[in-house]
Amino acid sequence: MNTDKIYAEAIVNEYSKKSASKVVALRKLDRAAKMPALVFTYTFGVLSALVAGTGMCLAMGVLGGGAATFTALGIVIGILGFAGMGVNYPLYKRVLGRSKDKYAGDIIRLATEIAGDES
């Protein structure tokens, strides 16, 4: 085994221009299909948790001085926040489904090309 030849090939591979492969393009398309749903669900989940936390603080008297109106308002706001957290996953599935439908044709075409190249 010629280690000098292997080393030289590794150096050549490191410095040679890389062409975008179909697998890399497929990964990028997959990421582009899933990213909007992930961004939406994390953002909506964090905002819902903050709303629920604000409602809990109002209901327990940490904010608003413990007045009855603030307690009632806090309960309503907390319920809205918990409802937002409850619908977060179904909304994620819906956004993901729409995004996958948008990219499905390109992903399937590219995946069949890759599968056809390997056989």
Backbone hydrogen bonds in HBPLUS format (Angstrom, degrees):
<---DONOR---> <-ACCEPTOR-->    atom                        ^
c    i                          cat <-CA-CA->   ^        H-A-AA   ^      H-
h    n   atom  resd res      DA  || num        DHA   H-A  angle D-A-AA Bond
n    s   type  num  typ     dist DA aas  dist angle  dist       angle   num
A0006-ILE N   A0002-ASN O   3.29 MM   4  6.65 158.6  2.34 146.5 152.1     1
A0007-TYR N   A0003-THR O   2.89 MM   4  6.03 160.0  1.93 148.2 153.8     2
A0008-ALA N   A0004-ASP O   2.90 MM   4  6.06 157.5  1.95 145.0 151.3     3
A0009-GLU N   A0005-LYS O   2.94 MM   4  6.17 155.7  2.00 147.7 153.8     4
A0010-ALA N   A0006-ILE O   3.00 MM   4  6.22 149.8  2.10 144.2 152.5     5
A0011-ILE N   A0007-TYR O   3.01 MM   4  6.31 154.0  2.08 148.5 155.2     6
A0012-VAL N   A0008-ALA O   2.95 MM   4  6.18 158.6  2.00 147.5 153.6     7
A0013-ASN N   A0009-GLU O   2.92 MM   4  6.09 159.9  1.96 145.8 151.2     8
A0014-GLU N   A0010-ALA O   3.01 MM   4  6.16 145.0  2.13 139.4 148.9     9
A0015-TYR N   A0011-ILE O   3.11 MM   4  6.36 150.8  2.20 149.6 155.8    10
A0016-SER N   A0012-VAL O   2.86 MM   4  5.79 130.8  2.10 148.8 161.0    11
A0025-ALA N   A0021-SER O   3.15 MM   4  6.45 157.9  2.20 144.6 150.7    12
A0026-LEU N   A0022-LYS O   2.85 MM   4  6.06 148.7  1.95 142.5 151.5    13
A0027-ARG N   A0023-VAL O   2.93 MM   4  6.21 155.0  1.99 147.5 153.8    14
A0028-LYS N   A0024-VAL O   2.98 MM   4  6.24 156.0  2.03 147.9 154.4    15
A0029-LEU N   A0025-ALA O   2.95 MM   4  6.19 157.0  2.01 146.8 152.8    16
A0030-ASP N   A0026-LEU O   2.93 MM   4  6.13 157.8  1.97 148.0 154.2    17
A0031-ARG N   A0027-ARG O   2.89 MM   4  6.10 159.4  1.94 148.9 154.5    18
A0032-ALA N   A0028-LYS O   2.84 MM   4  6.03 153.6  1.91 145.6 153.5    19
A0033-ALA N   A0029-LEU O   2.92 MM   4  6.13 140.5  2.08 142.1 152.6    20
A0034-LYS N   A0030-ASP O   3.11 MM   4  6.35 146.3  2.22 144.7 153.0    21
A0035-MET N   A0031-ARG O   2.89 MM   4  5.80 146.6  2.00 152.1 159.5    22
A0038-LEU N   A0034-LYS O   3.20 MM   4  6.46 157.8  2.25 152.2 158.9    23
A0039-VAL N   A0035-MET O   2.93 MM   4  6.11 170.8  1.94 165.2 166.6    24
A0040-PHE N   A0036-PRO O   2.98 MM   4  6.06 164.1  2.01 146.0 151.0    25
A0041-THR N   A0037-ALA O   2.92 MM   4  6.03 168.3  1.94 149.1 152.7    26
A0042-TYR N   A0038-LEU O   3.02 MM   4  6.11 163.3  2.04 151.8 155.9    27
A0043-THR N   A0039-VAL O   3.05 MM   4  6.07 164.8  2.07 148.1 153.0    28
A0044-PHE N   A0040-PHE O   2.83 MM   4  5.92 173.2  1.83 159.3 161.6    29
A0045-GLY N   A0041-THR O   2.92 MM   4  5.78 152.5  1.99 135.4 143.7    30
A0046-VAL N   A0042-TYR O   2.98 MM   4  6.08 161.1  2.01 147.8 152.3    31
A0047-LEU N   A0043-THR O   2.99 MM   4  6.17 167.4  2.00 152.8 156.7    32
A0048-SER N   A0044-PHE O   2.90 MM   4  5.98 156.0  1.95 144.0 151.1    33
A0049-ALA N   A0045-GLY O   2.95 MM   4  6.11 155.5  2.01 144.1 150.7    34
A0050-LEU N   A0046-VAL O   2.92 MM   4  6.19 152.4  1.99 148.3 156.0    35
A0051-VAL N   A0047-LEU O   2.94 MM   4  6.19 155.4  2.00 148.0 154.6    36
A0052-ALA N   A0048-SER O   2.91 MM   4  6.14 161.6  1.94 149.7 154.8    37
A0053-GLY N   A0049-ALA O   2.88 MM   4  6.04 156.3  1.93 144.5 151.4    38
A0054-THR N   A0050-LEU O   2.90 MM   4  6.08 153.2  1.97 144.8 152.0    39
A0055-GLY N   A0051-VAL O   2.94 MM   4  6.18 158.6  1.99 148.7 154.7    40
A0056-MET N   A0052-ALA O   2.89 MM   4  6.16 152.4  1.97 146.5 154.3    41
A0057-CYS N   A0053-GLY O   2.94 MM   4  6.16 156.1  1.99 145.9 152.1    42
A0058-LEU N   A0054-THR O   2.95 MM   4  6.22 156.3  2.00 149.3 155.7    43
A0059-ALA N   A0055-GLY O   2.89 MM   4  6.06 158.9  1.93 147.4 153.7    44
A0060-MET N   A0056-MET O   2.94 MM   4  6.08 148.1  2.04 146.8 154.5    45
A0062-VAL N   A0057-CYS O   2.93 MM   5  5.03 129.9  2.19 153.4 157.1    46
A0063-LEU N   A0057-CYS O   3.28 MM   6  5.63 163.1  2.31 116.3 116.7    47
A0061-GLY N   A0058-LEU O   3.29 MM   3  5.25 153.7  2.36  98.4 106.2    48
A0071-THR N   A0067-ALA O   2.96 MM   4  6.26 149.3  2.05 149.7 159.3    49
A0072-ALA N   A0068-ALA O   2.96 MM   4  6.20 163.3  1.99 151.3 154.5    50
A0073-LEU N   A0069-THR O   2.86 MM   4  6.02 159.7  1.90 145.0 151.7    51
A0074-GLY N   A0070-PHE O   2.76 MM   4  5.81 149.0  1.85 138.9 148.0    52
A0075-ILE N   A0071-THR O   2.99 MM   4  6.28 147.4  2.10 144.4 152.4    53
A0076-VAL N   A0072-ALA O   3.12 MM   4  6.43 161.9  2.15 149.8 153.9    54
A0077-ILE N   A0073-LEU O   2.89 MM   4  6.12 166.4  1.91 153.3 157.3    55
A0078-GLY N   A0074-GLY O   2.82 MM   4  5.86 156.9  1.87 143.4 150.5    56
A0079-ILE N   A0075-ILE O   2.96 MM   4  6.14 157.0  2.02 146.3 152.1    57
A0080-LEU N   A0076-VAL O   3.02 MM   4  6.31 156.5  2.07 147.7 154.3    58
A0081-GLY N   A0077-ILE O   2.95 MM   4  6.25 154.1  2.02 147.9 155.1    59
A0082-PHE N   A0078-GLY O   2.88 MM   4  6.17 159.0  1.93 152.3 157.9    60
A0083-ALA N   A0079-ILE O   2.82 MM   4  5.99 152.6  1.90 147.3 155.4    61
A0084-GLY N   A0080-LEU O   2.92 MM   4  6.17 151.3  2.01 143.2 151.0    62
A0085-MET N   A0081-GLY O   3.02 MM   4  6.35 151.2  2.10 143.9 151.5    63
A0086-GLY N   A0082-PHE O   2.88 MM   4  6.10 142.7  2.02 139.8 150.8    64
A0087-VAL N   A0083-ALA O   3.01 MM   4  6.30 146.3  2.13 149.5 156.6    65
A0091-LEU N   A0087-VAL O   3.03 MM   4  6.14 157.9  2.08 150.5 157.3    66
A0092-TYR N   A0088-ASN O   2.86 MM   4  6.08 150.2  1.95 146.3 155.3    67
A0093-LYS N   A0089-TYR O   2.93 MM   4  6.24 160.7  1.97 156.3 160.2    68
A0094-ARG N   A0090-PRO O   3.03 MM   4  6.27 154.8  2.10 144.6 151.2    69
A0095-VAL N   A0091-LEU O   2.90 MM   4  6.14 168.1  1.91 156.8 159.3    70
A0096-LEU N   A0092-TYR O   2.84 MM   4  5.95 161.6  1.87 152.6 158.5    71
A0097-GLY N   A0093-LYS O   2.91 MM   4  6.00 155.0  1.97 142.0 148.9    72
A0098-ARG N   A0094-ARG O   3.04 MM   4  6.30 160.7  2.07 150.5 155.0    73
A0099-SER N   A0095-VAL O   2.97 MM   4  6.14 158.7  2.02 146.8 153.1    74
A0100-LYS N   A0096-LEU O   2.82 MM   4  5.99 156.2  1.87 150.2 156.9    75
A0101-ASP N   A0097-GLY O   2.93 MM   4  6.10 153.4  2.00 144.3 151.8    76
A0102-LYS N   A0098-ARG O   3.05 MM   4  6.28 145.0  2.18 140.5 149.6    77
A0103-TYR N   A0099-SER O   3.24 MM   4  6.55 149.8  2.33 145.4 151.7    78
A0104-ALA N   A0100-LYS O   2.81 MM   4  5.57 118.2  2.19 145.2 160.6    79
A0107-ILE N   A0103-TYR O   3.04 MM   4  6.16 167.3  2.06 163.1 167.3    80
A0108-ILE N   A0104-ALA O   2.88 MM   4  5.95 169.1  1.90 157.1 160.2    81
A0109-ARG N   A0105-GLY O   2.99 MM   4  6.06 161.9  2.02 146.5 152.0    82
A0110-LEU N   A0106-ASP O   2.98 MM   4  6.08 167.2  2.00 148.2 151.9    83
A0111-ALA N   A0107-ILE O   2.85 MM   4  5.96 157.0  1.90 148.1 155.3    84
A0112-THR N   A0108-ILE O   2.94 MM   4  6.09 156.6  2.00 148.6 154.2    85
A0113-GLU N   A0109-ARG O   3.03 MM   4  6.28 147.6  2.14 142.7 152.1    86
A0114-ILE N   A0110-LEU O   2.96 MM   4  6.23 156.6  2.02 147.6 153.5    87
A0115-ALA N   A0111-ALA O   2.90 MM   4  6.10 162.3  1.94 147.3 152.5    88
A0116-GLY N   A0112-THR O   2.84 MM   4  5.89 147.1  1.95 138.3 147.5    89
A0117-ASP N   A0113-GLU O   2.93 MM   4  6.13 143.0  2.07 143.2 152.8    90
A0118-GLU N   A0114-ILE O   3.20 MM   4  6.43 148.3  2.30 148.1 155.1    91
